[in-house]
Amino acid sequence: MGTRLVDWLFRSRRTGRITVAQFPNIALWLFIVTVVLDRVVSGGTTARTTIDWIGVVSLGWWALDEVLRGVNPWRRLLGLGVCALVAARVVTLAAL
C-alpha cells in the first residue's frame, strides 16, 4: 500500500494524525455493556430480547455516527460495514 493511499485512508481530517481506532463513545459503551449482559442473561427471556434490541440499536447508532462524522475514510467505511451487519441482525431479531 502506497504512502498516499495510507494517508488518504487513515489520516484524520481533524488532527492530521493517523487514526485507526478511537476511545469508545457512549453508543459503543452501551453496546459493550449489552454484549456482557448477553453472557449472563438467559436466552429466550423478555430481558434477553430487550438487551439484544438495545445492543443492535446502540451499535447502529455508533455505525451511523461513523458514516456521517468519521474522521477519515477508514472510519466511515468501518461504519458502513457495521451498518450492513446491524441490518442483518435486525432481520434476525425481527424474525424471532
N, C-alpha and C positions, 0 to 999 in steps of 0.2 A: 504494500500500500504506500503510495507516494505521500510526501510531506504535505502537499497541497490538499489532498483528499482527507488526511487525518485532521488538518487544521479546519477544513470546512465542516467535517462531520462532528468533531469533538470539542472545538474551541467555543467557549461560552461567548455569546454575543454581548453579555453584560459586563463580564470581568476580563475577558480576553484570555482566561486560563483554560486549560484542558479540563473538561467536566464529563465524567463518565457516570458517576453516581453522586447523589446528594443526601444529606440528612433527611430522614422521612418527615413529611408534613402530617397534619392531623388526619387526613384521609388515609394515608398509608399506615399510620399508627393504629387507626381504628381497624383496618383490615388485618394487621398483625395480631391484634387482640382477638379478633374473630377466629383466626387460624388456631390460636392457643385454646380458645374456648371449644372449638370443634373437637379437640382431642379429649376433653373432659366431659362434654355433654353427650348423653346417649342419642344415637340416631333414631329417627322416626318420631321424635317428640316435637311438640309445638315450639319449645325453646330452641331446639336444634334448627328447625326450619327458619325461625326468626333470625338466629345467628347467621345462618347461611345467606339469607337475603341481605342482612346488614353488611356482611362481608362483600357480596357481589356489588352492592350499591357503592360502598366506600372505595372499592378497587376501581369501579367505573368512574367515580368522581376523580380519583387520582389520575387515571389514564386520560380522561378528557382534559384535565388541567395541564397535563404534559403536552398533549397535542396542541392545545391553544397557547400555552405560555412556556413551553420548554425552552431552555436556554441555548440549545443548539439542535441541529437536525437529528443527532443520535437520540436525544431525549424525546423529541417529537415522534420519531419512528418507533421508539420503545412504547410510547403511549398508544400509538396506533395499533401495534401488535397486541398490546394488552386489551385494547377495546375489542378486538376480534375474539380474544379468549373470554372476555366478560359476556359478550353477546352469546357465545356458545353455552356458557354457564347459565345465563338467564333462560335460554331454551330448555336446558336440562331441569332447572328448578321449576319452571312453569309446568313441565310435563308431570311432575310428581304429584 
